[in-house]
Amino acid sequence: MYKLGLLLPAIIFIWLFYTPSDLEAQERVKRRVIRRYHQEEVERLLYEKSNLDSALYLCRKIIGTNNIPDDYRRELENNIKLIENYSDYDRKPLKLYLQARHLLLLILSGNRSSELPSKQGDSYRELLSRYPRCKLAAFVHYQLAWHYMRQIGGAIARENALAAYREIIENYPTAVFEIWDLPKDYLLGSSIAPLAQLKIAWLQQSSHRDTALQAFQTVIDKYPEALDQQKRKLALSAYVSMLMLCSGDEDSNEIADARKAEEICRILLDKYPNQEYEIEGWYFGEIHPEALMRLAKISTDREKAIGFYKRIIKDYPNSQEGKSGSDAVGFYSTLAQRRLNELQQE
């Protein structure tokens, strides 16, 4: 249980040996120390002691204090929701899930033990085997599929992930992410089955192009209004993924299916207002300049290609695309200008 006496020595140490000159900085340091203490105490109760009632009490108590950061508040609220709403079967599925989550946290913190991933997967599989109808089942199926995707296991890991995603679609067609796994809450509020269908398509695109195209089309036909966590339509992710499969890499001359690529471009330009898309949680862009870039690439008419590039430069000067969270981000207009210069110099 929370004991202020255990916390005071740490705070005194900070004030004595690391004292920033301004009071605001001192207060920030103190809050960081207090937050870390709280986190360690909550984690100890959840994972080491499996004392869920005490963990619930402490999470509520911390939320009742002032000046806790929003991200930490969301983490505590997620723990509260998890314990309050997923305690069926005498909390046995919940405790198995928390075992797996603890192992995930250890992995993400840099623990390189080769046993951790297999133990994490074992906890998920045991939960689903023993409690297939528990409230956590849909969520844990998704976590298990993601677990397989993170493993370096080639075809076997891929097939296991595909099987897990298919079970989600078959058994939990209306399930929604009401809780989230650490360290991110980016899926909260999203429907699980449409995301699983999109994951199936992404898993198949590297080795089974036609099958992947059919899987992407299923997302568009079956879940036309499904949204991701940023309220973007999953159908747009599916369309752009199909477009990339059909038109090839941006820097490559290879074009797999120009007719299909042009059809998708026209749909994106005519059916939807310009908006962001995201692929596999890491690559982003905007649909209209993306479609125009692809039309220019597949065009066999030099003047039409020049027109597409000029339209991007004029209408979308500030639209960006690239890899989220990296330096590999650029402007469509910059790339279009470079392509235009190359064409005009020919």
C-alpha positions in Angstrom: 0.0 0.0 0.0 1.0 3.6 -0.6 3.4 4.9 2.1 4.6 8.4 2.0 7.4 7.6 4.3 9.1 5.5 1.6 8.9 8.4 -0.8 10.3 11.2 1.3 13.9 10.0 1.3 14.0 10.0 -2.5 12.6 13.5 -2.6 15.0 14.8 0.0 17.9 13.3 -1.9 16.8 15.1 -5.1 16.6 18.4 -3.3 19.9 18.0 -1.6 22.0 16.7 -4.4 20.2 17.8 -7.6 18.6 21.2 -7.0 17.9 23.2 -10.2 18.1 26.9 -9.8 14.5 27.8 -10.5 11.5 26.6 -8.5 9.6 25.4 -11.5 12.4 23.0 -12.4 12.6 21.8 -8.9 8.9 21.0 -9.0 9.2 19.1 -12.3 12.0 17.0 -10.8 9.9 16.3 -7.7 6.9 15.2 -9.9 9.1 12.9 -11.9 10.4 11.2 -8.8 6.9 10.8 -7.3 5.6 9.5 -10.6 8.4 6.9 -10.8 7.7 5.8 -7.3 4.0 5.5 -8.0 4.6 3.5 -11.2 6.9 1.1 -9.4 4.4 0.6 -6.6 1.5 0.0 -9.0 3.6 -2.4 -11.1 4.7 -4.3 -8.0 1.1 -4.8 -6.9 -0.1 -5.8 -10.4 2.7 -8.1 -11.5 4.7 -9.3 -8.5 2.1 -9.5 -5.8 -1.0 -9.9 -8.0 -2.8 -7.8 -5.4 -5.4 -6.3 -7.7 -7.6 -4.7 -5.0 -4.6 -2.8 -3.6 -3.5 -1.8 -7.1 -7.0 -0.6 -7.9 -7.1 1.5 -4.6 -3.6 3.0 -5.4 -4.5 3.9 -9.0 -7.7 5.7 -7.8 -5.7 7.5 -5.1 -3.0 8.7 -7.5 -5.6 10.0 -9.9 -7.1 12.0 -7.0 -3.9 14.0 -6.6 -3.1 17.1 -8.6 -0.6 17.7 -11.4 -0.2 14.2 -12.8 0.6 14.1 -16.6 -2.2 13.2 -19.0 -0.3 10.2 -20.3 0.1 8.8 -16.8 -3.5 9.5 -16.0 -4.6 7.5 -19.0 -2.3 4.6 -17.9 -3.9 4.6 -14.5 -7.4 4.9 -15.9 -6.7 1.9 -18.1 -5.6 -0.2 -15.1 -8.7 0.8 -13.3 -10.9 -0.2 -16.3 -9.0 -3.4 -16.7 -9.6 -4.5 -13.1 -13.1 -3.3 -12.8 -14.5 -4.6 -16.1 -12.4 -7.7 -16.8 -12.5 -9.7 -13.5 -14.8 -12.5 -14.8 -13.9 -16.1 -14.0 -12.6 -15.1 -10.6 -9.9 -12.9 -12.2 -8.0 -15.9 -13.4 -7.9 -14.7 -17.1 -6.9 -11.2 -15.9 -4.0 -12.5 -13.9 -2.8 -14.6 -16.9 -3.0 -11.5 -19.1 -1.1 -9.4 -16.5 1.7 -12.1 -16.6 1.9 -11.6 -20.3 1.9 -7.8 -20.0 4.6 -7.9 -17.5 6.8 -9.9 -19.8 6.1 -7.5 -22.6 7.2 -4.6 -20.4 10.4 -6.4 -19.6 11.0 -7.0 -23.3 10.3 -3.4 -24.2 12.6 -2.2 -21.4 15.5 -3.9 -23.1 15.6 -7.3 -21.3 17.2 -9.6 -23.9 16.4 -12.9 -22.2 15.4 -15.4 -25.0 12.8 -17.0 -22.7 10.6 -13.9 -22.3 8.9 -13.9 -25.7 8.0 -17.6 -25.5 6.7 -17.2 -22.0 4.6 -14.2 -23.1 3.1 -16.3 -25.9 2.4 -19.2 -23.5 0.5 -16.9 -21.1 -1.7 -15.6 -24.0 -2.3 -19.2 -25.3 -3.1 -20.6 -21.9 -5.7 -17.8 -21.3 -7.4 -18.4 -24.6 -7.3 -22.2 -24.1 -8.7 -22.2 -20.6 -11.1 -19.2 -20.9 -12.1 -18.8 -24.5 -15.3 -16.9 -23.6 -13.8 -14.5 -21.1 -14.2 -10.8 -21.6 -10.5 -10.4 -22.5 -10.5 -13.1 -25.3 -10.9 -10.8 -28.3 -8.2 -8.4 -27.0 -5.8 -11.2 -26.1 -6.3 -12.8 -29.6 -5.1 -9.5 -31.1 -2.2 -9.3 -28.7 -1.2 -12.9 -29.5 -1.3 -12.1 -33.3 0.9 -9.0 -32.7 3.2 -11.2 -30.5 3.6 -13.6 -33.5 4.3 -10.7 -35.9 7.1 -9.5 -33.6 8.9 -12.9 -33.6 11.6 -13.7 -36.1 10.0 -17.0 -37.1 9.5 -16.7 -40.9 6.6 -18.6 -42.4 5.5 -20.3 -39.2 5.1 -17.0 -37.2 3.3 -15.5 -40.2 0.9 -18.4 -40.4 0.2 -18.3 -36.7 -0.5 -14.5 -36.9 -2.8 -15.0 -39.8 -4.7 -17.8 -37.9 -5.1 -15.5 -34.9 -6.4 -12.6 -37.0 -8.9 -14.9 -38.8 -10.2 -16.2 -35.4 -10.9 -12.6 -34.4 -12.9 -11.9 -37.5 -14.9 -15.2 -37.1 -15.5 -15.1 -33.3 -15.5 -11.4 -32.3 -16.9 -9.5 -35.3 -18.2 -6.5 -33.1 -15.5 -6.3 -30.5 -13.9 -2.9 -29.8 -10.7 -2.0 -28.1 -12.0 -0.8 -24.7 -8.6 -1.2 -23.0 -5.1 -0.9 -24.3 -1.7 -2.6 -23.8 1.3 -0.8 -22.7 3.2 1.2 -23.8 0.7 2.9 -26.3 -3.0 3.6 -26.3 -3.2 4.2 -30.0 -5.9 1.5 -30.7 -8.3 2.6 -28.0 -11.8 2.9 -29.4 -11.1 1.1 -32.7 -13.0 -2.0 -33.9 -10.9 -5.1 -33.7 -12.2 -7.2 -36.6 -11.6 -4.6 -39.4 -8.0 -4.0 -38.1 -7.5 -7.8 -38.1 -8.7 -8.0 -41.7 -6.3 -5.2 -42.7 -3.4 -7.0 -40.9 -4.2 -10.1 -42.9 -3.8 -8.2 -46.1 -0.6 -6.6 -45.0 0.9 -9.9 -44.0 0.1 -11.4 -47.4 1.3 -8.6 -49.7 4.9 -9.5 -49.7 4.4 -13.1 -51.0 0.8 -13.4 -52.3 -0.1 -10.2 -54.3 -3.4 -11.4 -55.6 -4.5 -12.8 -52.3 -3.5 -9.6 -50.6 -5.4 -7.5 -53.1 -8.5 -9.6 -52.4 -8.0 -9.1 -48.6 -7.6 -5.3 -49.0 -10.8 -5.3 -51.1 -12.6 -7.1 -48.3 -11.7 -4.3 -45.9 -13.2 -1.8 -48.4 -16.4 -3.8 -49.0 -17.0 -5.2 -45.6 -15.9 -2.3 -43.4 -16.3 0.9 -45.5 -16.9 3.1 -42.5 -14.5 1.5 -40.0 -12.1 4.0 -38.5 -8.6 3.8 -36.9 -7.6 5.6 -33.7 -7.2 8.9 -35.6 -10.6 8.7 -37.1 -9.2 7.9 -40.5 -11.0 5.3 -42.7 -9.4 2.0 -42.9 -10.6 1.7 -46.4 -8.2 4.5 -47.4 -5.3 2.5 -45.9 -6.5 -0.5 -48.0 -6.8 1.6 -51.2 -3.3 3.1 -50.9 -1.8 -0.3 -50.0 -3.5 -1.8 -53.1 -2.2 1.2 -55.1 1.4 0.6 -54.0 1.1 -3.1 -54.9 -0.2 -2.3 -58.3 2.1 0.6 -59.2 5.3 -0.6 -57.5 7.9 1.2 -55.5 8.1 4.9 -56.0 11.8 4.7 -57.2 11.3 1.6 -59.3 10.2 1.4 -63.0 8.3 -1.8 -62.3 4.5 -1.5 -62.6 2.5 -4.6 -61.8 -1.0 -3.5 -62.9 -1.3 0.0 -64.4 -5.0 -0.4 -65.2 -5.9 -1.3 -61.6 -3.5 1.4 -60.2 -5.2 4.1 -62.4 -8.7 2.9 -61.3 -7.7 3.2 -57.6 -6.2 6.7 -58.2 -9.5 7.9 -59.7 -11.4 6.5 -56.8 -9.2 8.3 -54.3 -9.4 11.6 -56.2 -13.1 11.5 -57.1 -14.7 9.8 -54.1 -12.8 11.2 -51.1 -11.7 14.6 -50.0 -8.0 14.9 -49.5 -7.0 13.4 -46.1 -4.2 11.5 -44.4 -3.7 7.8 -44.7 -1.5 5.5 -42.6 -0.1 2.1 -43.5 0.9 -0.5 -40.9 1.2 2.2 -38.2 4.4 3.7 -39.5 4.1 5.1 -43.1 1.8 8.1 -43.7 0.8 10.5 -46.5 -2.1 12.2 -48.1 -4.4 10.5 -50.6 -4.6 13.1 -53.4 -0.9 13.9 -53.9 -0.2 10.2 -53.5 -2.7 9.4 -56.2 -1.3 12.1 -58.5 2.3 10.9 -58.0 1.2 7.4 -58.9 -0.7 8.6 -62.0 2.4 10.4 -63.1 4.5 7.3 -62.6 2.2 4.9 -64.6 1.4 7.4 -67.4 2.8 6.6 -70.8 2.0 10.2 -71.9 4.9 12.6 -71.0 2.7 15.7 -71.1 0.1 14.1 -68.8 2.8 13.1 -66.3 4.2 16.7 -66.4 0.6 17.9 -65.7 0.2 15.7 -62.7 3.5 16.8 -61.2 2.6 20.5 -61.7 -0.7 20.0 -60.0 1.0 18.5 -56.9 3.4 21.5 -56.8 0.6 24.0 -57.1 -2.2 22.4 -55.0 -0.3 20.4 -52.3 2.9 22.4 -51.5 2.9 21.5 -47.8 1.6 17.9 -47.9 4.1 15.4 -46.3 4.7 11.7 -46.6 7.2 9.3 -45.1 8.0 7.2 -42.1 6.4 8.3 -38.8 8.9 9.2 -36.1 12.0 9.2 -38.4 13.9 11.6 -40.6 12.6 10.0 -43.7 9.8 12.5 -44.1 9.5 14.8 -47.1 7.1 17.0 -49.2 5.2 15.6 -52.2 5.9 18.9 -53.9 9.7 18.5 -53.5 9.6 15.0 -55.0 7.3 16.2 -57.8 9.6 19.0 -58.6 12.5 16.7 -58.9 10.6 14.3 -61.1 9.4 17.2 -63.2 12.9 18.5 -63.7 14.0 15.0 -64.8 11.2 14.8 -67.4 11.9 18.3 -68.8 15.5 17.5 -69.2 14.9 14.4 -71.3 
